[in-house]
Amino acid sequence: MSEFKCKDPVALNLWYAISALEEVRQGQIVRSMLLEEPIAYTRDDSGQVRCWAGGDKDSRALPVQERYGYFWTTLGKPTSEIFPIPEHAEADRRNIHAATVGVNVSAPRMVENFLDMGHFPYVHTDILGAEPHTEVKEYFVEVSKERDEILATNCLFWQPMAAAASDGGADVEYVYRVPHPFCSVLYKSSPLDETRMDVIAIFIQPYNQEQVRVHMMLCLLDEENTDTQIRLFQQTIFGQDKPILENQHPKRLPLDPRAETPIRADKSAIAYRRWLSDKGITYGVIPSAA
């Protein structure tokens, strides 16, 4: 794999979401980037998505898989399948491509921000949080070697408007899941069914070590709002996060536990940094000196 600008074999051998399937047009060639390598894609005459490395169709064809309303590809040879999100197959859910947004930050910084409840009252004021409800209550973090993922459970936070379908403030339960170094899946209690959870996932496509495209997938129980209303709600929240993320320094995520002062609210972030370090990830991070 020495021909690639990315020298991280772990990152090269991952699957990455590149585009929402609904936005891949027949006969239209779209050019993009993945791990600093130019790629291009289209939908052929038979309706199949085709993707290739380099600038023209004579370049190396890349494998394509369709999952969760997106097509995924890889520059390497993944040793595992794309992680499961079984809720996406449930017949009564609204599966929506909410947005694809470019952000000038590393993929690991993006994931870490997604895991952080502590910023809700300050960045998403009167939507996902509000003062004086600023406490991040104790929660549990599991790092599963069997499933190869991080799971944060029993996450409770008071929110004035947790979802487009909410009609008032409430304690909201969250489950955070990191099944891929550059993707995260959030489960949150549904205002319509207390026995089930809504799903919000971010699939990050690293252009390079400090620029990404973030594909946001929603899998919701919502019979009232239109797709446009749901997208607008999520895009409002993302728009509040974007300038905060882009002003973080350094843009790459330091893996040394002494590099940034941890607090109790950062328990999942600490586990995430250690998990990346244990995997040997070097792309988009500042590796620990140890």
Buried (B, 14 or more C-beta within 10 A) or exposed (E): EEEBEBEBBBBBBBBBBBBBBEEBEEEEBBEBBBBBBEBBBBBEEEEEBBBBBBEEEEEEEBEBBEBBBBBBBBBBEBEEEBBEBEBBEEEEBBBBBBBBBEBBBBBBBBBBBBBBBBBBBEBBEEBBBBEEBBEBEEBEBEBEEEEBBBBBBEBBBBBBBBBBBBEEBBEBBBBBBBBBBBBBBBBBBBBBEEEBBBBBBBBBBBBBBBBBBBBBBBBBBBEEBEEEEBBBBBBEBBEBBBEEBBEBEBBBBBBBBEBEEEEEBBBBBBBBBBBBBEEEBBBBBBBBEE
